[in-house]
Amino acid sequence: MSPELPRCTPEEVDLDATILAEIGPTVRKMMDRGRIPGAVVVIARRGRVAFDEAYGSCRTGEPSPYRCDTIVR
């Protein structure tokens, strides 16, 4: 198992938090349209995680929600 990457704020790695805030609504819109059942989004820069969020579930119609540590095969 790999060690976890350290976390940071978006600003610490020159990312714009207002842009990252658009990810959730975009993913939810895709879920509402039935294009995806869910997603895990991780953005890392310079070896640090600046954003990680889980949305929805692993499969359409299933109650098992995605988590940030969900393994997708």
PDB file as gemmi writes it, atoms N, CA and C in Angstrom:
CRYST1    1.000    1.000    1.000  90.00  90.00  90.00 P 1                      
ATOM      1  N   MET A   1       0.841  -1.175   0.000  1.00  0.00           N  
ATOM      2  CA  MET A   1       0.000   0.000   0.000  1.00  0.00           C  
ATOM      3  C   MET A   1       0.891   1.245   0.000  1.00  0.00           C  
ATOM      4  N   SER A   2       0.554   2.170  -0.839  1.00  0.00           N  
ATOM      5  CA  SER A   2       1.312   3.422  -0.919  1.00  0.00           C  
ATOM      6  C   SER A   2       0.945   4.340   0.235  1.00  0.00           C  
ATOM      7  N   PRO A   3       1.885   5.144   0.682  1.00  0.00           N  
ATOM      8  CA  PRO A   3       1.550   6.108   1.729  1.00  0.00           C  
ATOM      9  C   PRO A   3       0.622   7.178   1.162  1.00  0.00           C  
ATOM     10  N   GLU A   4      -0.209   7.743   2.028  1.00  0.00           N  
ATOM     11  CA  GLU A   4      -1.116   8.804   1.600  1.00  0.00           C  
ATOM     12  C   GLU A   4      -0.346  10.057   1.250  1.00  0.00           C  
ATOM     13  N   LEU A   5      -0.818  10.752   0.232  1.00  0.00           N  
ATOM     14  CA  LEU A   5      -0.229  12.046  -0.097  1.00  0.00           C  
ATOM     15  C   LEU A   5      -0.694  13.070   0.933  1.00  0.00           C  
ATOM     16  N   PRO A   6       0.156  13.999   1.276  1.00  0.00           N  
ATOM     17  CA  PRO A   6      -0.272  15.040   2.220  1.00  0.00           C  
ATOM     18  C   PRO A   6      -1.329  15.939   1.579  1.00  0.00           C  
ATOM     19  N   ARG A   7      -2.139  16.540   2.417  1.00  0.00           N  
ATOM     20  CA  ARG A   7      -3.210  17.425   1.957  1.00  0.00           C  
ATOM     21  C   ARG A   7      -2.775  18.879   2.091  1.00  0.00           C  
ATOM     22  N   CYS A   8      -3.406  19.717   1.286  1.00  0.00           N  
ATOM     23  CA  CYS A   8      -3.127  21.144   1.343  1.00  0.00           C  
ATOM     24  C   CYS A   8      -4.349  21.911   0.849  1.00  0.00           C  
ATOM     25  N   THR A   9      -4.319  23.197   0.999  1.00  0.00           N  
ATOM     26  CA  THR A   9      -5.375  24.021   0.418  1.00  0.00           C  
ATOM     27  C   THR A   9      -5.041  24.237  -1.055  1.00  0.00           C  
ATOM     28  N   PRO A  10      -6.044  24.493  -1.869  1.00  0.00           N  
ATOM     29  CA  PRO A  10      -5.758  24.752  -3.280  1.00  0.00           C  
ATOM     30  C   PRO A  10      -4.767  25.898  -3.477  1.00  0.00           C  
ATOM     31  N   GLU A  11      -4.902  26.927  -2.694  1.00  0.00           N  
ATOM     32  CA  GLU A  11      -4.035  28.095  -2.833  1.00  0.00           C  
ATOM     33  C   GLU A  11      -2.566  27.773  -2.566  1.00  0.00           C  
ATOM     34  N   GLU A  12      -2.307  26.797  -1.706  1.00  0.00           N  
ATOM     35  CA  GLU A  12      -0.917  26.437  -1.395  1.00  0.00           C  
ATOM     36  C   GLU A  12      -0.177  25.876  -2.604  1.00  0.00           C  
ATOM     37  N   VAL A  13      -0.924  25.372  -3.589  1.00  0.00           N  
ATOM     38  CA  VAL A  13      -0.305  24.823  -4.798  1.00  0.00           C  
ATOM     39  C   VAL A  13      -0.778  25.582  -6.045  1.00  0.00           C  
ATOM     40  N   ASP A  14      -1.130  26.834  -5.833  1.00  0.00           N  
ATOM     41  CA  ASP A  14      -1.515  27.739  -6.925  1.00  0.00           C  
ATOM     42  C   ASP A  14      -2.708  27.255  -7.746  1.00  0.00           C  
ATOM     43  N   LEU A  15      -3.698  26.695  -7.077  1.00  0.00           N  
ATOM     44  CA  LEU A  15      -4.961  26.343  -7.717  1.00  0.00           C  
ATOM     45  C   LEU A  15      -6.037  27.311  -7.230  1.00  0.00           C  
ATOM     46  N   ASP A  16      -7.048  27.521  -8.040  1.00  0.00           N  
ATOM     47  CA  ASP A  16      -8.120  28.454  -7.717  1.00  0.00           C  
ATOM     48  C   ASP A  16      -9.291  27.693  -7.091  1.00  0.00           C  
ATOM     49  N   ALA A  17      -9.555  27.933  -5.820  1.00  0.00           N  
ATOM     50  CA  ALA A  17     -10.626  27.239  -5.107  1.00  0.00           C  
ATOM     51  C   ALA A  17     -11.996  27.511  -5.718  1.00  0.00           C  
ATOM     52  N   THR A  18     -12.191  28.687  -6.315  1.00  0.00           N  
ATOM     53  CA  THR A  18     -13.498  28.982  -6.930  1.00  0.00           C  
ATOM     54  C   THR A  18     -13.726  28.107  -8.161  1.00  0.00           C  
ATOM     55  N   ILE A  19     -12.674  27.787  -8.874  1.00  0.00           N  
ATOM     56  CA  ILE A  19     -12.802  26.880 -10.026  1.00  0.00           C  
ATOM     57  C   ILE A  19     -13.084  25.455  -9.528  1.00  0.00           C  
ATOM     58  N   LEU A  20     -12.351  25.035  -8.500  1.00  0.00           N  
ATOM     59  CA  LEU A  20     -12.568  23.686  -7.951  1.00  0.00           C  
ATOM     60  C   LEU A  20     -13.979  23.534  -7.400  1.00  0.00           C  
ATOM     61  N   ALA A  21     -14.565  24.615  -6.906  1.00  0.00           N  
ATOM     62  CA  ALA A  21     -15.927  24.572  -6.366  1.00  0.00           C  
ATOM     63  C   ALA A  21     -16.959  24.258  -7.443  1.00  0.00           C  
ATOM     64  N   GLU A  22     -16.602  24.402  -8.699  1.00  0.00           N  
ATOM     65  CA  GLU A  22     -17.521  24.094  -9.800  1.00  0.00           C  
ATOM     66  C   GLU A  22     -17.575  22.600 -10.111  1.00  0.00           C  
ATOM     67  N   ILE A  23     -16.646  21.832  -9.577  1.00  0.00           N  
ATOM     68  CA  ILE A  23     -16.597  20.402  -9.865  1.00  0.00           C  
ATOM     69  C   ILE A  23     -17.846  19.692  -9.351  1.00  0.00           C  
ATOM     70  N   GLY A  24     -18.216  19.942  -8.094  1.00  0.00           N  
ATOM     71  CA  GLY A  24     -19.382  19.270  -7.507  1.00  0.00           C  
ATOM     72  C   GLY A  24     -20.648  19.476  -8.306  1.00  0.00           C  
ATOM     73  N   PRO A  25     -21.031  20.720  -8.587  1.00  0.00           N  
ATOM     74  CA  PRO A  25     -22.241  20.930  -9.381  1.00  0.00           C  
ATOM     75  C   PRO A  25     -22.172  20.292 -10.775  1.00  0.00           C  
ATOM     76  N   THR A  26     -20.994  20.276 -11.374  1.00  0.00           N  
ATOM     77  CA  THR A  26     -20.839  19.658 -12.697  1.00  0.00           C  
ATOM     78  C   THR A  26     -21.048  18.153 -12.616  1.00  0.00           C  
ATOM     79  N   VAL A  27     -20.451  17.516 -11.621  1.00  0.00           N  
ATOM     80  CA  VAL A  27     -20.618  16.070 -11.445  1.00  0.00           C  
ATOM     81  C   VAL A  27     -22.078  15.753 -11.129  1.00  0.00           C  
ATOM     82  N   ARG A  28     -22.705  16.528 -10.246  1.00  0.00           N  
ATOM     83  CA  ARG A  28     -24.107  16.283  -9.899  1.00  0.00           C  
ATOM     84  C   ARG A  28     -25.019  16.445 -11.113  1.00  0.00           C  
ATOM     85  N   LYS A  29     -24.720  17.394 -11.981  1.00  0.00           N  
ATOM     86  CA  LYS A  29     -25.511  17.584 -13.197  1.00  0.00           C  
ATOM     87  C   LYS A  29     -25.425  16.345 -14.083  1.00  0.00           C  
ATOM     88  N   MET A  30     -24.225  15.788 -14.210  1.00  0.00           N  
ATOM     89  CA  MET A  30     -24.060  14.566 -15.001  1.00  0.00           C  
ATOM     90  C   MET A  30     -24.813  13.396 -14.371  1.00  0.00           C  
ATOM     91  N   MET A  31     -24.809  13.338 -13.038  1.00  0.00           N  
ATOM     92  CA  MET A  31     -25.544  12.287 -12.342  1.00  0.00           C  
ATOM     93  C   MET A  31     -27.048  12.465 -12.558  1.00  0.00           C  
ATOM     94  N   ASP A  32     -27.542  13.689 -12.444  1.00  0.00           N  
ATOM     95  CA  ASP A  32     -28.967  13.962 -12.628  1.00  0.00           C  
ATOM     96  C   ASP A  32     -29.439  13.593 -14.034  1.00  0.00           C  
ATOM     97  N   ARG A  33     -28.568  13.740 -15.004  1.00  0.00           N  
ATOM     98  CA  ARG A  33     -28.896  13.402 -16.398  1.00  0.00           C  
ATOM     99  C   ARG A  33     -28.745  11.908 -16.681  1.00  0.00           C  
ATOM    100  N   GLY A  34     -28.288  11.152 -15.675  1.00  0.00           N  
ATOM    101  CA  GLY A  34     -28.135   9.712 -15.835  1.00  0.00           C  
ATOM    102  C   GLY A  34     -26.899   9.301 -16.615  1.00  0.00           C  
ATOM    103  N   ARG A  35     -25.967  10.199 -16.794  1.00  0.00           N  
ATOM    104  CA  ARG A  35     -24.759   9.883 -17.556  1.00  0.00           C  
ATOM    105  C   ARG A  35     -23.764   9.082 -16.736  1.00  0.00           C  
ATOM    106  N   ILE A  36     -23.733   9.311 -15.423  1.00  0.00           N  
ATOM    107  CA  ILE A  36     -22.855   8.561 -14.526  1.00  0.00           C  
ATOM    108  C   ILE A  36     -23.601   8.311 -13.215  1.00  0.00           C  
ATOM    109  N   PRO A  37     -23.329   7.191 -12.520  1.00  0.00           N  
ATOM    110  CA  PRO A  37     -23.965   6.961 -11.227  1.00  0.00           C  
ATOM    111  C   PRO A  37     -23.251   7.708 -10.098  1.00  0.00           C  
ATOM    112  N   GLY A  38     -21.997   8.055 -10.319  1.00  0.00           N  
ATOM    113  CA  GLY A  38     -21.217   8.738  -9.297  1.00  0.00           C  
ATOM    114  C   GLY A  38     -19.780   8.902  -9.769  1.00  0.00           C  
ATOM    115  N   ALA A  39     -18.973   9.516  -8.913  1.00  0.00           N  
ATOM    116  CA  ALA A  39     -17.570   9.749  -9.281  1.00  0.00           C  
ATOM    117  C   ALA A  39     -16.753  10.031  -8.031  1.00  0.00           C  
ATOM    118  N   VAL A  40     -15.483   9.762  -8.142  1.00  0.00           N  
ATOM    119  CA  VAL A  40     -14.512  10.194  -7.144  1.00  0.00           C  
ATOM    120  C   VAL A  40     -13.535  11.096  -7.883  1.00  0.00           C  
ATOM    121  N   VAL A  41     -13.379  12.319  -7.394  1.00  0.00           N  
ATOM    122  CA  VAL A  41     -12.495  13.284  -8.049  1.00  0.00           C  
ATOM    123  C   VAL A  41     -11.359  13.626  -7.082  1.00  0.00           C  
ATOM    124  N   VAL A  42     -10.136  13.415  -7.532  1.00  0.00           N  
ATOM    125  CA  VAL A  42      -8.952  13.756  -6.740  1.00  0.00           C  
ATOM    126  C   VAL A  42      -8.049  14.619  -7.609  1.00  0.00           C  
ATOM    127  N   ILE A  43      -7.652  15.770  -7.069  1.00  0.00           N  
ATOM    128  CA  ILE A  43      -6.729  16.644  -7.780  1.00  0.00           C  
ATOM    129  C   ILE A  43      -5.522  16.867  -6.883  1.00  0.00           C  
ATOM    130  N   ALA A  44      -4.377  16.471  -7.398  1.00  0.00           N  
ATOM    131  CA  ALA A  44      -3.127  16.642  -6.658  1.00  0.00           C  
ATOM    132  C   ALA A  44      -2.176  17.466  -7.508  1.00  0.00           C  
ATOM    133  N   ARG A  45      -1.370  18.234  -6.833  1.00  0.00           N  
ATOM    134  CA  ARG A  45      -0.361  19.037  -7.514  1.00  0.00           C  
ATOM    135  C   ARG A  45       0.846  19.147  -6.598  1.00  0.00           C  
ATOM    136  N   ARG A  46       2.000  19.036  -7.208  1.00  0.00           N  
ATOM    137  CA  ARG A  46       3.251  19.116  -6.447  1.00  0.00           C  
ATOM    138  C   ARG A  46       3.284  18.115  -5.287  1.00  0.00           C  
ATOM    139  N   GLY A  47       2.722  16.938  -5.526  1.00  0.00           N  
ATOM    140  CA  GLY A  47       2.771  15.871  -4.535  1.00  0.00           C  
ATOM    141  C   GLY A  47       1.825  16.025  -3.360  1.00  0.00           C  
ATOM    142  N   ARG A  48       0.864  16.961  -3.465  1.00  0.00           N  
ATOM    143  CA  ARG A  48      -0.105  17.151  -2.378  1.00  0.00           C  
ATOM    144  C   ARG A  48      -1.524  17.178  -2.935  1.00  0.00           C  
ATOM    145  N   VAL A  49      -2.455  16.649  -2.176  1.00  0.00           N  
ATOM    146  CA  VAL A  49      -3.855  16.601  -2.587  1.00  0.00           C  
ATOM    147  C   VAL A  49      -4.533  17.910  -2.185  1.00  0.00           C  
ATOM    148  N   ALA A  50      -5.031  18.615  -3.192  1.00  0.00           N  
ATOM    149  CA  ALA A  50      -5.691  19.893  -2.960  1.00  0.00           C  
ATOM    150  C   ALA A  50      -7.207  19.765  -2.998  1.00  0.00           C  
ATOM    151  N   PHE A  51      -7.708  18.660  -3.563  1.00  0.00           N  
ATOM    152  CA  PHE A  51      -9.162  18.469  -3.673  1.00  0.00           C  
ATOM    153  C   PHE A  51      -9.438  16.988  -3.757  1.00  0.00           C  
ATOM    154  N   ASP A  52     -10.378  16.501  -2.969  1.00  0.00           N  
ATOM    155  CA  ASP A  52     -10.881  15.140  -3.125  1.00  0.00           C  
ATOM    156  C   ASP A  52     -12.300  15.072  -2.588  1.00  0.00           C  
ATOM    157  N   GLU A  53     -13.189  14.633  -3.452  1.00  0.00           N  
ATOM    158  CA  GLU A  53     -14.606  14.515  -3.110  1.00  0.00           C  
ATOM    159  C   GLU A  53     -15.179  13.285  -3.790  1.00  0.00           C  
ATOM    160  N   ALA A  54     -16.144  12.665  -3.127  1.00  0.00           N  
ATOM    161  CA  ALA A  54     -16.860  11.531  -3.697  1.00  0.00           C  
ATOM    162  C   ALA A  54     -18.322  11.928  -3.873  1.00  0.00           C  
ATOM    163  N   TYR A  55     -18.905  11.479  -4.979  1.00  0.00           N  
ATOM    164  CA  TYR A  55     -20.285  11.823  -5.316  1.00  0.00           C  
ATOM    165  C   TYR A  55     -21.033  10.566  -5.747  1.00  0.00           C  
ATOM    166  N   GLY A  56     -22.287  10.438  -5.355  1.00  0.00           N  
ATOM    167  CA  GLY A  56     -23.141   9.365  -5.855  1.00  0.00           C  
ATOM    168  C   GLY A  56     -22.748   7.984  -5.390  1.00  0.00           C  
ATOM    169  N   SER A  57     -23.116   6.996  -6.217  1.00  0.00           N  
ATOM    170  CA  SER A  57     -22.865   5.611  -5.857  1.00  0.00           C  
ATOM    171  C   SER A  57     -22.053   4.912  -6.942  1.00  0.00           C  
ATOM    172  N   CYS A  58     -21.598   3.713  -6.584  1.00  0.00           N  
ATOM    173  CA  CYS A  58     -20.723   2.959  -7.474  1.00  0.00           C  
ATOM    174  C   CYS A  58     -21.439   2.463  -8.728  1.00  0.00           C  
ATOM    175  N   ARG A  59     -22.704   2.118  -8.588  1.00  0.00           N  
ATOM    176  CA  ARG A  59     -23.482   1.620  -9.728  1.00  0.00           C  
ATOM    177  C   ARG A  59     -24.885   2.209  -9.683  1.00  0.00           C  
ATOM    178  N   THR A  60     -25.461   2.402 -10.831  1.00  0.00           N  
ATOM    179  CA  THR A  60     -26.819   2.923 -10.916  1.00  0.00           C  
ATOM    180  C   THR A  60     -27.779   1.996 -10.183  1.00  0.00           C  
ATOM    181  N   GLY A  61     -28.610   2.588  -9.344  1.00  0.00           N  
ATOM    182  CA  GLY A  61     -29.613   1.815  -8.626  1.00  0.00           C  
ATOM    183  C   GLY A  61     -29.114   1.085  -7.402  1.00  0.00           C  
ATOM    184  N   GLU A  62     -27.842   1.197  -7.075  1.00  0.00           N  
ATOM    185  CA  GLU A  62     -27.314   0.528  -5.893  1.00  0.00           C  
ATOM    186  C   GLU A  62     -27.073   1.542  -4.787  1.00  0.00           C  
ATOM    187  N   PRO A  63     -27.326   1.138  -3.559  1.00  0.00           N  
ATOM    188  CA  PRO A  63     -27.169   2.084  -2.450  1.00  0.00           C  
ATOM    189  C   PRO A  63     -25.735   2.241  -1.934  1.00  0.00           C  
ATOM    190  N   SER A  64     -24.783   1.543  -2.528  1.00  0.00           N  
ATOM    191  CA  SER A  64     -23.411   1.649  -2.006  1.00  0.00           C  
ATOM    192  C   SER A  64     -22.766   2.947  -2.505  1.00  0.00           C  
ATOM    193  N   PRO A  65     -22.609   3.919  -1.619  1.00  0.00           N  
ATOM    194  CA  PRO A  65     -22.068   5.226  -2.037  1.00  0.00           C  
ATOM    195  C   PRO A  65     -20.569   5.172  -2.275  1.00  0.00           C  
ATOM    196  N   TYR A  66     -20.142   6.012  -3.184  1.00  0.00           N  
ATOM    197  CA  TYR A  66     -18.711   6.200  -3.363  1.00  0.00           C  
ATOM    198  C   TYR A  66     -18.147   6.885  -2.122  1.00  0.00           C  
ATOM    199  N   ARG A  67     -16.917   6.525  -1.801  1.00  0.00           N  
ATOM    200  CA  ARG A  67     -16.136   7.239  -0.777  1.00  0.00           C  
ATOM    201  C   ARG A  67     -14.817   7.608  -1.422  1.00  0.00           C  
ATOM    202  N   CYS A  68     -14.092   8.504  -0.821  1.00  0.00           N  
ATOM    203  CA  CYS A  68     -12.817   8.925  -1.407  1.00  0.00           C  
ATOM    204  C   CYS A  68     -11.810   7.791  -1.497  1.00  0.00           C  
ATOM    205  N   ASP A  69     -11.990   6.735  -0.679  1.00  0.00           N  
ATOM    206  CA  ASP A  69     -11.060   5.612  -0.731  1.00  0.00           C  
ATOM    207  C   ASP A  69     -11.635   4.405  -1.476  1.00  0.00           C  
ATOM    208  N   THR A  70     -12.722   4.591  -2.224  1.00  0.00           N  
ATOM    209  CA  THR A  70     -13.303   3.514  -3.010  1.00  0.00           C  
ATOM    210  C   THR A  70     -12.325   3.103  -4.112  1.00  0.00           C  
ATOM    211  N   ILE A  71     -12.125   1.806  -4.246  1.00  0.00           N  
ATOM    212  CA  ILE A  71     -11.268   1.281  -5.308  1.00  0.00           C  
ATOM    213  C   ILE A  71     -12.154   0.958  -6.502  1.00  0.00           C  
ATOM    214  N   VAL A  72     -11.837   1.537  -7.647  1.00  0.00           N  
ATOM    215  CA  VAL A  72     -12.620   1.325  -8.868  1.00  0.00           C  
ATOM    216  C   VAL A  72     -11.825   0.418  -9.776  1.00  0.00           C  
ATOM    217  N   ARG A  73     -12.471  -0.626 -10.267  1.00  0.00           N  
ATOM    218  CA  ARG A  73     -11.782  -1.588 -11.144  1.00  0.00           C  
ATOM    219  C   ARG A  73     -12.356  -1.522 -12.533  1.00  0.00           C  
TER     220      ARG A  73                                                      
END                                                                             
